[in-house]
């Protein structure tokens, strides 16, 4: 009887061990990059100190080796920078959080103005990122910090940072790229849906522009020349965007 009890106990222990193994979750690797929408400033400097991801209801800090000041205007038209990486358990991701330091400023016509950030320094900026992570998966997510819409000018000439942030991944990344000429037209390019202007690009000096993180669908791309230049605006309709593909519009030349 004693021998049977020992054997039975061993079987129970093996059963419990197998149950524990089956309960263990796998992990996924998440790489985080920073990109930006354009803005009509000389520089928009944001002091990023910490980034966290909410996975399965718990916050996990990103391995972020270079905290400090980032000029958002360096990361436009498809340019980005690697912020860091996190190893997260498989399951659902719902939010991210960015904690800022005190050294935030905007440079306007060569003059540096401090950016007031009333809530960001205490609890961090929260924004949504909804993704289901699979075991052994590798994911890249972009934090798109819209510099132009994130800065508010007050009546007394000071500046307040009210961040407008969105995220997208390879799975939700619709892209449009192209060139616009001539540089003298000082063109601003817009990606427009039936309901709204979804994104704006200020082309590089060579005329290159790129939209990233667009939802799938049909767009009108509007080439808006500066009114003082004498060049005429032009539109391209029915521009189709599909996740995982880059829609190349080639070169658009505006005329006077």
GROMACS elastic network, one bead per residue, 0.5 to 0.9 nm:
[ bonds ]
;  ai    aj funct       b0    kb
    1     4     6  0.51773   500
    1     5     6  0.63421   500
    1     6     6  0.88528   500
    2     5     6  0.51240   500
    2     6     6  0.64151   500
    2     7     6  0.88177   500
    3     6     6  0.51777   500
    3     7     6  0.62884   500
    3     8     6  0.85504   500
    4     7     6  0.51370   500
    4     8     6  0.60030   500
    4     9     6  0.85090   500
    5     8     6  0.50149   500
    5     9     6  0.60510   500
    5    10     6  0.85830   500
    6     9     6  0.50695   500
    6    10     6  0.62323   500
    6    11     6  0.87353   500
    7    10     6  0.50846   500
    7    11     6  0.63388   500
    7    12     6  0.87529   500
    8    11     6  0.51367   500
    8    12     6  0.63170   500
    8    13     6  0.87279   500
    9    12     6  0.50639   500
    9    13     6  0.62225   500
    9    14     6  0.86800   500
   10    13     6  0.50796   500
   10    14     6  0.62285   500
   10    15     6  0.85761   500
   11    14     6  0.51200   500
   11    15     6  0.61408   500
   11    16     6  0.86484   500
   12    16     6  0.61495   500
   12    17     6  0.85785   500
   13    16     6  0.51147   500
   13    17     6  0.61464   500
   13    18     6  0.86413   500
   14    17     6  0.50917   500
   14    18     6  0.62306   500
   14    19     6  0.86291   500
   15    18     6  0.52073   500
   15    19     6  0.62281   500
   15    20     6  0.87274   500
   16    20     6  0.62178   500
   16    21     6  0.86522   500
   17    20     6  0.51016   500
   17    21     6  0.62271   500
   17    22     6  0.86881   500
   18    21     6  0.50264   500
   18    22     6  0.62302   500
   18    23     6  0.86886   500
   19    22     6  0.51798   500
   19    23     6  0.63414   500
   19    24     6  0.89854   500
   20    23     6  0.50879   500
   20    24     6  0.65481   500
   21    24     6  0.53777   500
   21    25     6  0.87420   500
   22    25     6  0.79398   500
   25    89     6  0.62845   500
   25    90     6  0.63293   500
   25    91     6  0.86730   500
   25   135     6  0.74997   500
   26    88     6  0.86204   500
   26    89     6  0.58675   500
   26    90     6  0.56395   500
   26   134     6  0.78139   500
   26   136     6  0.66400   500
   27    87     6  0.64623   500
   27    88     6  0.54083   500
   27    90     6  0.51093   500
   27    91     6  0.88225   500
   27   133     6  0.81410   500
   27   134     6  0.74652   500
   27   136     6  0.57080   500
   27   137     6  0.75191   500
   28    86     6  0.83748   500
   28    87     6  0.57507   500
   28    88     6  0.53808   500
   28    89     6  0.61055   500
   28    90     6  0.59893   500
   28   133     6  0.63388   500
   28   134     6  0.63947   500
   28   135     6  0.54220   500
   28   138     6  0.58389   500
   28   139     6  0.77058   500
   29    85     6  0.71173   500
   29    86     6  0.59927   500
   29    88     6  0.64179   500
   29    89     6  0.88481   500
   29   133     6  0.87592   500
   29   136     6  0.73597   500
   29   137     6  0.62841   500
   29   139     6  0.61722   500
   29   140     6  0.85127   500
   30    84     6  0.85837   500
   30    85     6  0.56067   500
   30    86     6  0.52546   500
   30    87     6  0.63210   500
   30    88     6  0.73288   500
   30   133     6  0.89536   500
   30   137     6  0.84145   500
   30   138     6  0.59612   500
   30   140     6  0.57749   500
   30   141     6  0.72474   500
   31    62     6  0.89866   500
   31    82     6  0.77168   500
   31    83     6  0.78895   500
   31    84     6  0.60405   500
   31    86     6  0.66522   500
   31    87     6  0.89652   500
   31   138     6  0.77793   500
   31   139     6  0.60954   500
   31   141     6  0.62726   500
   31   142     6  0.85471   500
   32    62     6  0.84038   500
   32    81     6  0.87708   500
   32    82     6  0.62550   500
   32    83     6  0.56451   500
   32    84     6  0.55386   500
   32    85     6  0.60294   500
   32    86     6  0.82246   500
   32   139     6  0.85410   500
   32   140     6  0.58732   500
   32   141     6  0.50635   500
   32   142     6  0.58864   500
   32   143     6  0.72864   500
   33    80     6  0.63877   500
   33    81     6  0.54282   500
   33    83     6  0.52400   500
   33    84     6  0.72431   500
   33   140     6  0.74230   500
   33   141     6  0.63015   500
   33   143     6  0.61609   500
   33   144     6  0.86914   500
   34    72     6  0.84145   500
   34    75     6  0.73737   500
   34    79     6  0.87831   500
   34    80     6  0.54142   500
   34    81     6  0.53392   500
   34    82     6  0.64953   500
   34    83     6  0.66379   500
   34   141     6  0.86529   500
   34   142     6  0.56004   500
   34   144     6  0.62192   500
   34   145     6  0.74584   500
   35    72     6  0.72686   500
   35    73     6  0.87924   500
   35    74     6  0.84791   500
   35    76     6  0.62738   500
   35    77     6  0.86480   500
   35    78     6  0.74829   500
   35    79     6  0.65322   500
   35    81     6  0.69084   500
   35   142     6  0.65898   500
   35   143     6  0.60687   500
   35   145     6  0.64027   500
   35   146     6  0.85516   500
   36    72     6  0.59102   500
   36    73     6  0.67672   500
   36    74     6  0.80805   500
   36    75     6  0.53695   500
   36    76     6  0.51235   500
   36    77     6  0.80356   500
   36    78     6  0.85692   500
   36    79     6  0.82495   500
   36    80     6  0.77635   500
   36   143     6  0.79681   500
   36   144     6  0.50755   500
   36   146     6  0.54402   500
   36   147     6  0.65939   500
   37    72     6  0.82821   500
   37    73     6  0.79188   500
   37    75     6  0.80578   500
   37    76     6  0.59923   500
   37    77     6  0.79152   500
   37   144     6  0.69418   500
   37   145     6  0.64771   500
   37   147     6  0.59461   500
   37   148     6  0.68276   500
   37   149     6  0.86072   500
   37   199     6  0.77476   500
   37   200     6  0.69983   500
   37   201     6  0.68649   500
   37   202     6  0.86243   500
   37   211     6  0.87498   500
   38    41     6  0.88318   500
   38    72     6  0.84669   500
   38    73     6  0.65706   500
   38    75     6  0.86821   500
   38    76     6  0.62786   500
   38    77     6  0.82494   500
   38   146     6  0.69153   500
   38   147     6  0.62584   500
   38   148     6  0.59127   500
   38   200     6  0.70460   500
   38   201     6  0.58937   500
   38   202     6  0.59314   500
   38   203     6  0.89789   500
   39    42     6  0.85127   500
   39    43     6  0.85817   500
   39    44     6  0.83679   500
   39    73     6  0.72411   500
   39   146     6  0.79689   500
   39   147     6  0.56798   500
   39   149     6  0.78835   500
   39   201     6  0.87537   500
   39   202     6  0.77715   500
   40    43     6  0.87010   500
   40   108     6  0.84494   500
   40   148     6  0.69454   500
   40   202     6  0.85983   500
   41    44     6  0.69947   500
   41    73     6  0.83162   500
   41   106     6  0.72591   500
   41   107     6  0.61804   500
   41   108     6  0.53641   500
   41   109     6  0.73874   500
   41   148     6  0.82451   500
   42    73     6  0.80334   500
   42   106     6  0.76070   500
   42   107     6  0.51789   500
   42   108     6  0.56755   500
   42   109     6  0.66519   500
   42   110     6  0.67987   500
   42   111     6  0.88349   500
   43    71     6  0.60678   500
   43    72     6  0.72534   500
   43    73     6  0.60577   500
   43    74     6  0.84491   500
   43   105     6  0.81674   500
   43   106     6  0.57012   500
   43   108     6  0.74470   500
   43   110     6  0.89777   500
   43   112     6  0.87350   500
   44    70     6  0.80181   500
   44    71     6  0.52628   500
   44    72     6  0.55826   500
   44    73     6  0.63544   500
   44   104     6  0.78895   500
   44   105     6  0.61939   500
   44   107     6  0.64769   500
   44   147     6  0.68260   500
   45    69     6  0.59885   500
   45    70     6  0.54237   500
   45    72     6  0.63399   500
   45    73     6  0.84003   500
   45   103     6  0.78076   500
   45   104     6  0.54587   500
   45   105     6  0.52439   500
   45   106     6  0.60972   500
   45   107     6  0.82284   500
   45   115     6  0.89025   500
   46    68     6  0.79165   500
   46    69     6  0.52582   500
   46    70     6  0.52864   500
   46    71     6  0.63473   500
   46    72     6  0.71551   500
   46   100     6  0.74328   500
   46   101     6  0.81600   500
   46   102     6  0.88597   500
   46   103     6  0.69842   500
   46   105     6  0.68462   500
   46   106     6  0.86845   500
   46   115     6  0.88562   500
   47    67     6  0.76165   500
   47    68     6  0.50602   500
   47    70     6  0.63630   500
   47    71     6  0.89049   500
   47    99     6  0.86183   500
   47   100     6  0.53925   500
   47   101     6  0.50601   500
   47   102     6  0.66973   500
   47   103     6  0.54143   500
   47   104     6  0.55209   500
   47   105     6  0.87737   500
   48    51     6  0.79185   500
   48    66     6  0.89523   500
   48    67     6  0.57208   500
   48    68     6  0.53093   500
   48    69     6  0.61452   500
   48    70     6  0.72295   500
   48    98     6  0.70551   500
   48    99     6  0.62861   500
   48   101     6  0.61651   500
   49    64     6  0.84001   500
   49    66     6  0.84110   500
   49    68     6  0.59035   500
   49    69     6  0.84736   500
   49    98     6  0.76397   500
   49    99     6  0.57022   500
   49   100     6  0.53569   500
   49   101     6  0.58474   500
   50    61     6  0.73427   500
   50    62     6  0.73897   500
   50    63     6  0.89385   500
   50    64     6  0.70341   500
   50    67     6  0.68932   500
   50    97     6  0.81368   500
   50    98     6  0.58574   500
   50    99     6  0.50409   500
   50   100     6  0.70643   500
   50   101     6  0.88300   500
   50   124     6  0.86552   500
   51    60     6  0.85737   500
   51    61     6  0.59379   500
   51    62     6  0.55172   500
   51    63     6  0.83874   500
   51    64     6  0.73673   500
   51    83     6  0.88756   500
   51    84     6  0.88800   500
   51    96     6  0.72072   500
   51    97     6  0.56032   500
   51    99     6  0.62832   500
   51   124     6  0.86650   500
   52    59     6  0.60495   500
   52    60     6  0.53127   500
   52    62     6  0.55035   500
   52    86     6  0.88961   500
   52    95     6  0.85509   500
   52    96     6  0.56286   500
   52    97     6  0.50642   500
   52    98     6  0.65840   500
   52    99     6  0.84384   500
   53    58     6  0.80172   500
   53    59     6  0.54528   500
   53    60     6  0.53012   500
   53    61     6  0.64553   500
   53    62     6  0.71720   500
   53    86     6  0.83236   500
   53    88     6  0.87790   500
   53    93     6  0.73500   500
   53    94     6  0.79754   500
   53    95     6  0.60507   500
   53    97     6  0.63854   500
   53   129     6  0.87448   500
   54    57     6  0.58335   500
   54    58     6  0.52578   500
   54    60     6  0.63669   500
   54    61     6  0.89719   500
   54    92     6  0.85830   500
   54    93     6  0.58077   500
   54    94     6  0.59128   500
   54    95     6  0.51626   500
   54    96     6  0.59574   500
   54    97     6  0.80425   500
   54   129     6  0.89383   500
   55    58     6  0.53610   500
   55    59     6  0.63376   500
   55    60     6  0.72514   500
   55    88     6  0.69940   500
   55    89     6  0.73815   500
   55    90     6  0.84108   500
   55    91     6  0.71149   500
   55    92     6  0.58697   500
   55    94     6  0.66195   500
   55    95     6  0.77818   500
   56    59     6  0.85020   500
   56    89     6  0.80880   500
   56    90     6  0.84964   500
   56    91     6  0.62393   500
   56    92     6  0.54481   500
   56    93     6  0.62832   500
   56    94     6  0.78617   500
   57    92     6  0.84577   500
   57    93     6  0.81033   500
   57    94     6  0.80574   500
   59    95     6  0.89372   500
   59    96     6  0.84549   500
   59    97     6  0.87761   500
   60    86     6  0.77309   500
   60    87     6  0.87424   500
   60    88     6  0.77156   500
   61    64     6  0.81882   500
   61    86     6  0.72691   500
   62    83     6  0.85546   500
   62    84     6  0.62074   500
   62    85     6  0.56668   500
   62    86     6  0.50003   500
   62    87     6  0.83832   500
   63    83     6  0.83826   500
   63    84     6  0.53708   500
   63    85     6  0.52879   500
   63    86     6  0.59129   500
   63    87     6  0.89048   500
   64    67     6  0.64999   500
   64    83     6  0.59642   500
   64    85     6  0.70016   500
   64    86     6  0.88309   500
   65    83     6  0.75874   500
   65    84     6  0.67733   500
   66    83     6  0.73057   500
   66    84     6  0.83882   500
   67    70     6  0.88393   500
   67    83     6  0.84277   500
   68   100     6  0.88063   500
   68   101     6  0.78063   500
   68   103     6  0.84538   500
   69   101     6  0.86242   500
   69   103     6  0.71313   500
   69   104     6  0.75622   500
   70    73     6  0.87537   500
   70    74     6  0.82678   500
   71    74     6  0.58286   500
   71    75     6  0.79127   500
   72    75     6  0.57043   500
   72    76     6  0.78174   500
   72   145     6  0.74848   500
   72   146     6  0.84608   500
   72   147     6  0.66981   500
   73    76     6  0.62179   500
   73   147     6  0.75722   500
   74    79     6  0.75104   500
   74    80     6  0.79595   500
   75    78     6  0.71925   500
   75    81     6  0.71546   500
   76    79     6  0.52163   500
   76    80     6  0.71646   500
   76   201     6  0.80025   500
   76   202     6  0.83825   500
   76   203     6  0.88960   500
   76   204     6  0.87842   500
   76   209     6  0.84984   500
   76   210     6  0.80143   500
   76   211     6  0.89150   500
   77    80     6  0.87679   500
   77   177     6  0.83822   500
   77   201     6  0.69527   500
   77   202     6  0.79076   500
   77   203     6  0.72237   500
   77   204     6  0.76243   500
   77   208     6  0.74888   500
   77   209     6  0.51658   500
   77   211     6  0.64849   500
   77   212     6  0.80375   500
   78   177     6  0.88357   500
   78   209     6  0.79226   500
   78   210     6  0.57129   500
   78   211     6  0.70342   500
   78   212     6  0.67822   500
   80   142     6  0.83632   500
   82    85     6  0.86467   500
   88    91     6  0.85562   500
   88   133     6  0.82281   500
   89    92     6  0.87986   500
   89   133     6  0.76525   500
   89   134     6  0.84643   500
   89   135     6  0.74482   500
   90    93     6  0.89491   500
   90   132     6  0.74413   500
   90   134     6  0.51464   500
   90   135     6  0.51844   500
   90   136     6  0.82100   500
   90   137     6  0.84487   500
   91   131     6  0.82907   500
   91   132     6  0.54016   500
   91   133     6  0.50941   500
   91   134     6  0.66865   500
   91   135     6  0.83082   500
   92   130     6  0.72426   500
   92   131     6  0.58534   500
   92   133     6  0.61293   500
   93    96     6  0.85003   500
   93   128     6  0.88971   500
   93   129     6  0.66063   500
   93   130     6  0.54321   500
   93   131     6  0.51402   500
   93   132     6  0.61575   500
   93   133     6  0.72565   500
   94   127     6  0.87999   500
   94   128     6  0.59688   500
   94   129     6  0.52142   500
   94   131     6  0.68226   500
   94   132     6  0.88604   500
   95   126     6  0.67492   500
   95   127     6  0.56865   500
   95   130     6  0.68816   500
   96   125     6  0.81163   500
   96   126     6  0.57411   500
   96   127     6  0.55255   500
   96   128     6  0.61771   500
   96   129     6  0.64834   500
   97   123     6  0.85792   500
   97   124     6  0.57958   500
   97   125     6  0.52725   500
   97   127     6  0.64442   500
   97   128     6  0.87674   500
   98   120     6  0.78927   500
   98   123     6  0.87413   500
   98   124     6  0.51692   500
   98   125     6  0.50053   500
   98   126     6  0.66304   500
   98   127     6  0.85111   500
   99   120     6  0.61408   500
   99   121     6  0.60836   500
   99   122     6  0.77357   500
   99   123     6  0.69564   500
   99   125     6  0.62679   500
   99   126     6  0.89430   500
  100   103     6  0.83545   500
  100   104     6  0.82618   500
  100   117     6  0.83475   500
  100   120     6  0.58746   500
  100   121     6  0.52777   500
  100   122     6  0.85094   500
  100   124     6  0.67000   500
  100   125     6  0.80583   500
  101   104     6  0.73868   500
  101   120     6  0.82718   500
  101   121     6  0.60644   500
  102   115     6  0.88247   500
  102   116     6  0.87259   500
  102   117     6  0.79577   500
  102   121     6  0.72565   500
  103   114     6  0.78129   500
  103   115     6  0.82286   500
  104   113     6  0.87896   500
  104   114     6  0.60990   500
  104   115     6  0.53164   500
  104   116     6  0.76521   500
  104   117     6  0.79460   500
  104   161     6  0.85620   500
  105   112     6  0.65611   500
  105   113     6  0.54795   500
  105   116     6  0.82543   500
  105   159     6  0.84685   500
  105   161     6  0.88949   500
  106   111     6  0.82253   500
  106   112     6  0.57641   500
  106   113     6  0.53315   500
  106   114     6  0.64327   500
  106   115     6  0.65395   500
  106   151     6  0.85495   500
  106   159     6  0.78859   500
  107   110     6  0.58190   500
  107   111     6  0.52967   500
  107   113     6  0.61220   500
  107   114     6  0.87398   500
  108   111     6  0.52246   500
  108   112     6  0.64424   500
  108   113     6  0.75485   500
  109   112     6  0.84779   500
  113   158     6  0.71746   500
  113   159     6  0.70506   500
  114   158     6  0.77367   500
  114   159     6  0.69004   500
  114   160     6  0.83123   500
  115   151     6  0.81439   500
  115   158     6  0.77723   500
  115   159     6  0.53226   500
  115   160     6  0.51664   500
  115   161     6  0.57175   500
  116   158     6  0.83366   500
  116   159     6  0.64653   500
  116   161     6  0.58431   500
  116   162     6  0.88458   500
  117   120     6  0.56769   500
  117   121     6  0.68220   500
  117   160     6  0.64421   500
  117   161     6  0.54795   500
  117   162     6  0.74429   500
  118   121     6  0.69050   500
  118   122     6  0.80572   500
  118   160     6  0.84621   500
  118   161     6  0.83182   500
  119   122     6  0.56492   500
  119   123     6  0.66236   500
  119   124     6  0.70185   500
  119   125     6  0.78264   500
  120   123     6  0.59739   500
  120   125     6  0.54408   500
  121   124     6  0.59595   500
  121   125     6  0.84907   500
  123   126     6  0.85945   500
  125   163     6  0.78355   500
  125   165     6  0.89953   500
  126   165     6  0.89392   500
  127   165     6  0.67253   500
  127   166     6  0.68758   500
  127   167     6  0.79723   500
  128   165     6  0.88610   500
  128   166     6  0.72369   500
  128   167     6  0.71559   500
  129   141     6  0.85621   500
  129   166     6  0.80155   500
  129   167     6  0.60304   500
  129   168     6  0.74404   500
  131   169     6  0.89017   500
  133   136     6  0.87043   500
  133   137     6  0.67250   500
  133   138     6  0.84595   500
  133   139     6  0.81449   500
  134   137     6  0.52740   500
  134   138     6  0.84788   500
  135   138     6  0.88927   500
  139   169     6  0.73476   500
  139   170     6  0.76434   500
  140   168     6  0.85727   500
  140   169     6  0.57093   500
  140   170     6  0.65711   500
  141   167     6  0.67012   500
  141   168     6  0.56759   500
  141   170     6  0.72712   500
  142   166     6  0.83310   500
  142   167     6  0.54912   500
  142   168     6  0.54640   500
  142   169     6  0.61689   500
  142   170     6  0.88552   500
  142   213     6  0.84632   500
  143   165     6  0.68975   500
  143   166     6  0.61754   500
  143   168     6  0.71390   500
  144   164     6  0.84736   500
  144   165     6  0.56333   500
  144   166     6  0.52843   500
  144   167     6  0.57792   500
  144   168     6  0.78568   500
  144   213     6  0.83739   500
  145   148     6  0.89780   500
  145   150     6  0.79063   500
  145   163     6  0.72148   500
  145   164     6  0.62447   500
  145   166     6  0.68329   500
  145   167     6  0.86681   500
  146   149     6  0.57551   500
  146   150     6  0.59753   500
  146   163     6  0.73257   500
  146   164     6  0.55501   500
  146   165     6  0.60857   500
  146   166     6  0.81898   500
  147   150     6  0.51272   500
  147   151     6  0.66961   500
  147   163     6  0.77532   500
  147   164     6  0.76761   500
  147   165     6  0.89937   500
  148   151     6  0.62899   500
  148   164     6  0.88680   500
  149   152     6  0.76216   500
  149   162     6  0.81022   500
  149   163     6  0.75566   500
  149   164     6  0.63586   500
  150   160     6  0.82873   500
  150   161     6  0.57608   500
  150   164     6  0.51632   500
  150   165     6  0.82827   500
  151   159     6  0.65476   500
  151   160     6  0.57624   500
  151   162     6  0.59788   500
  151   163     6  0.72985   500
  151   164     6  0.89145   500
  152   158     6  0.85220   500
  152   159     6  0.56845   500
  152   160     6  0.51643   500
  152   161     6  0.64295   500
  152   162     6  0.69135   500
  153   156     6  0.82301   500
  153   157     6  0.62863   500
  153   158     6  0.59428   500
  153   160     6  0.64535   500
  154   157     6  0.54720   500
  154   158     6  0.54294   500
  154   159     6  0.60761   500
  154   160     6  0.73663   500
  155   158     6  0.74432   500
  156   159     6  0.89960   500
  166   213     6  0.87701   500
  167   213     6  0.76319   500
  168   171     6  0.77483   500
  168   172     6  0.56244   500
  168   173     6  0.60949   500
  168   212     6  0.86014   500
  168   213     6  0.55481   500
  168   214     6  0.85810   500
  169   172     6  0.52269   500
  169   173     6  0.58514   500
  169   213     6  0.75990   500
  170   173     6  0.52414   500
  170   174     6  0.86151   500
  170   213     6  0.86528   500
  170   243     6  0.77875   500
  170   244     6  0.65945   500
  171   174     6  0.87301   500
  171   243     6  0.65006   500
  171   244     6  0.67598   500
  172   213     6  0.64557   500
  172   214     6  0.75709   500
  172   215     6  0.68070   500
  172   216     6  0.81923   500
  172   243     6  0.58252   500
  172   244     6  0.76279   500
  173   212     6  0.61636   500
  173   214     6  0.59741   500
  173   215     6  0.70695   500
  173   216     6  0.84131   500
  173   242     6  0.81965   500
  173   243     6  0.53117   500
  173   244     6  0.61651   500
  173   245     6  0.81306   500
  174   211     6  0.80012   500
  174   212     6  0.59211   500
  174   213     6  0.52338   500
  174   215     6  0.58090   500
  174   216     6  0.61589   500
  174   217     6  0.89313   500
  174   241     6  0.57068   500
  174   242     6  0.55688   500
  174   244     6  0.63148   500
  174   245     6  0.65124   500
  174   246     6  0.68899   500
  174   247     6  0.83600   500
  175   210     6  0.71108   500
  175   211     6  0.53684   500
  175   213     6  0.64644   500
  175   214     6  0.61422   500
  175   215     6  0.88147   500
  175   241     6  0.66741   500
  175   242     6  0.77722   500
  175   243     6  0.76308   500
  175   244     6  0.79553   500
  175   245     6  0.66049   500
  175   247     6  0.61408   500
  175   248     6  0.86059   500
  176   191     6  0.86709   500
  176   209     6  0.83431   500
  176   210     6  0.56452   500
  176   211     6  0.51296   500
  176   212     6  0.68719   500
  176   214     6  0.83323   500
  176   239     6  0.86122   500
  176   240     6  0.89566   500
  176   241     6  0.73021   500
  176   245     6  0.86600   500
  176   246     6  0.55897   500
  176   248     6  0.60098   500
  176   249     6  0.73205   500
  177   208     6  0.75119   500
  177   209     6  0.57052   500
  177   211     6  0.63348   500
  177   212     6  0.87170   500
  177   246     6  0.69902   500
  177   247     6  0.62856   500
  177   248     6  0.50977   500
  177   249     6  0.61742   500
  177   250     6  0.76690   500
  178   207     6  0.80673   500
  178   208     6  0.58408   500
  178   209     6  0.56578   500
  178   210     6  0.66160   500
  178   247     6  0.85051   500
  178   248     6  0.57412   500
  178   251     6  0.58703   500
  178   252     6  0.77799   500
  179   203     6  0.77104   500
  179   204     6  0.89649   500
  179   206     6  0.77748   500
  179   209     6  0.60449   500
  179   210     6  0.87472   500
  179   249     6  0.76043   500
  179   250     6  0.60920   500
  179   252     6  0.61396   500
  179   253     6  0.84387   500
  180   183     6  0.76916   500
  180   187     6  0.74472   500
  180   189     6  0.86592   500
  180   203     6  0.76073   500
  180   206     6  0.83381   500
  180   208     6  0.67053   500
  180   209     6  0.78884   500
  180   223     6  0.78675   500
  180   250     6  0.84881   500
  180   251     6  0.55166   500
  180   253     6  0.57797   500
  180   254     6  0.74984   500
  181   184     6  0.78615   500
  181   185     6  0.72671   500
  181   186     6  0.88605   500
  181   187     6  0.82047   500
  181   206     6  0.81983   500
  181   207     6  0.59984   500
  181   251     6  0.72298   500
  181   252     6  0.61933   500
  181   254     6  0.62212   500
  182   185     6  0.57543   500
  182   186     6  0.79296   500
  182   187     6  0.85193   500
  182   206     6  0.88363   500
  182   207     6  0.75166   500
  182   252     6  0.88856   500
  182   253     6  0.64251   500
  182   254     6  0.68070   500
  182   255     6  0.85964   500
  183   186     6  0.57383   500
  183   187     6  0.75014   500
  183   203     6  0.89976   500
  183   205     6  0.68010   500
  183   206     6  0.72778   500
  183   207     6  0.65415   500
  184   187     6  0.82174   500
  184   225     6  0.89878   500
  184   229     6  0.70563   500
  184   231     6  0.87030   500
  185   224     6  0.86469   500
  185   225     6  0.52433   500
  185   226     6  0.61594   500
  185   227     6  0.86758   500
  185   228     6  0.87024   500
  185   229     6  0.57045   500
  185   230     6  0.76728   500
  185   231     6  0.58919   500
  185   232     6  0.86507   500
  185   254     6  0.74518   500
  185   255     6  0.86980   500
  185   256     6  0.89722   500
  186   202     6  0.86733   500
  186   203     6  0.85848   500
  186   224     6  0.83787   500
  186   225     6  0.57159   500
  186   226     6  0.55650   500
  186   229     6  0.76055   500
  187   202     6  0.72109   500
  187   203     6  0.73271   500
  187   207     6  0.86456   500
  187   223     6  0.62724   500
  187   224     6  0.52980   500
  187   226     6  0.60893   500
  187   233     6  0.85333   500
  187   254     6  0.89881   500
  188   200     6  0.72078   500
  188   201     6  0.60679   500
  188   202     6  0.50979   500
  188   203     6  0.68653   500
  188   222     6  0.81967   500
  188   223     6  0.61079   500
  188   224     6  0.52412   500
  188   225     6  0.64214   500
  188   226     6  0.78337   500
  189   199     6  0.85103   500
  189   200     6  0.57509   500
  189   201     6  0.51418   500
  189   202     6  0.64475   500
  189   203     6  0.74979   500
  189   209     6  0.78305   500
  189   221     6  0.69191   500
  189   222     6  0.55775   500
  189   224     6  0.60994   500
  189   225     6  0.86389   500
  190   197     6  0.66320   500
  190   198     6  0.75849   500
  190   199     6  0.58032   500
  190   201     6  0.63266   500
  190   202     6  0.89760   500
  190   211     6  0.89925   500
  190   220     6  0.80479   500
  190   221     6  0.56177   500
  190   222     6  0.50466   500
  190   223     6  0.67295   500
  190   224     6  0.78612   500
  191   196     6  0.88343   500
  191   197     6  0.59713   500
  191   198     6  0.57597   500
  191   199     6  0.51984   500
  191   200     6  0.63484   500
  191   201     6  0.84350   500
  191   211     6  0.78233   500
  191   214     6  0.88757   500
  191   219     6  0.62109   500
  191   220     6  0.59909   500
  191   222     6  0.65777   500
  192   195     6  0.77070   500
  192   196     6  0.58351   500
  192   198     6  0.55816   500
  192   199     6  0.71913   500
  192   200     6  0.88848   500
  192   218     6  0.87495   500
  192   219     6  0.54261   500
  192   220     6  0.50823   500
  192   221     6  0.61818   500
  192   222     6  0.73987   500
  193   196     6  0.53859   500
  193   197     6  0.62277   500
  193   198     6  0.67036   500
  193   217     6  0.82395   500
  193   218     6  0.69137   500
  193   219     6  0.50745   500
  193   220     6  0.64590   500
  193   221     6  0.89832   500
  194   197     6  0.84466   500
  194   218     6  0.86403   500
  194   219     6  0.76905   500
  194   220     6  0.83642   500
  195   198     6  0.87202   500
  197   200     6  0.75982   500
  198   214     6  0.78803   500
  199   211     6  0.70446   500
  199   212     6  0.87824   500
  199   214     6  0.80508   500
  200   211     6  0.77064   500
  201   209     6  0.62427   500
  201   210     6  0.69270   500
  201   211     6  0.69979   500
  202   207     6  0.87899   500
  202   208     6  0.87882   500
  202   209     6  0.68668   500
  203   206     6  0.75643   500
  203   207     6  0.51128   500
  203   208     6  0.52100   500
  203   210     6  0.79945   500
  204   207     6  0.51700   500
  204   208     6  0.52556   500
  204   209     6  0.65146   500
  205   208     6  0.74225   500
  207   251     6  0.85539   500
  208   251     6  0.87342   500
  211   214     6  0.70730   500
  212   246     6  0.89393   500
  213   243     6  0.87743   500
  214   217     6  0.85473   500
  214   241     6  0.75409   500
  214   242     6  0.87757   500
  214   243     6  0.82486   500
  215   241     6  0.73970   500
  215   242     6  0.78417   500
  215   243     6  0.75049   500
  216   240     6  0.77011   500
  216   241     6  0.50862   500
  216   242     6  0.50468   500
  216   243     6  0.61742   500
  217   239     6  0.82359   500
  217   240     6  0.58833   500
  217   241     6  0.53405   500
  217   242     6  0.69685   500
  218   237     6  0.81603   500
  218   238     6  0.54071   500
  218   239     6  0.53145   500
  218   241     6  0.61777   500
  219   236     6  0.84576   500
  219   237     6  0.64623   500
  219   238     6  0.56032   500
  219   240     6  0.64067   500
  219   241     6  0.75634   500
  220   235     6  0.66490   500
  220   236     6  0.56019   500
  220   238     6  0.59762   500
  220   239     6  0.60854   500
  221   234     6  0.85846   500
  221   235     6  0.56601   500
  221   236     6  0.51571   500
  221   237     6  0.64837   500
  221   238     6  0.85506   500
  221   239     6  0.72009   500
  222   233     6  0.75307   500
  222   234     6  0.61312   500
  222   236     6  0.65068   500
  222   237     6  0.85421   500
  223   232     6  0.88572   500
  223   233     6  0.56074   500
  223   234     6  0.52214   500
  223   235     6  0.59788   500
  223   236     6  0.83002   500
  223   252     6  0.83984   500
  223   254     6  0.83148   500
  224   227     6  0.85350   500
  224   231     6  0.88788   500
  224   232     6  0.77333   500
  224   234     6  0.68378   500
  224   235     6  0.84587   500
  225   228     6  0.84615   500
  225   229     6  0.72432   500
  225   230     6  0.80573   500
  225   231     6  0.59659   500
  225   232     6  0.64511   500
  225   233     6  0.55589   500
  225   234     6  0.85232   500
  225   254     6  0.80820   500
  226   229     6  0.56998   500
  226   230     6  0.76825   500
  226   231     6  0.74319   500
  226   232     6  0.88357   500
  226   233     6  0.86981   500
  227   230     6  0.61728   500
  227   231     6  0.73409   500
  227   232     6  0.83697   500
  228   231     6  0.82530   500
  229   232     6  0.88342   500
  229   256     6  0.83304   500
  230   255     6  0.84298   500
  230   256     6  0.55751   500
  231   254     6  0.63239   500
  231   255     6  0.53849   500
  232   254     6  0.63710   500
  232   255     6  0.59225   500
  232   256     6  0.57512   500
  233   254     6  0.71066   500
  233   255     6  0.84408   500
  234   252     6  0.87521   500
  234   254     6  0.72218   500
  236   239     6  0.70683   500
  236   249     6  0.89575   500
  239   247     6  0.78293   500
  239   249     6  0.85410   500
  240   247     6  0.72715   500
  241   245     6  0.74761   500
  241   246     6  0.76412   500
  241   247     6  0.64923   500
  242   245     6  0.57237   500
  242   246     6  0.77756   500
  242   247     6  0.81122   500
  243   246     6  0.82487   500
  249   252     6  0.78141   500
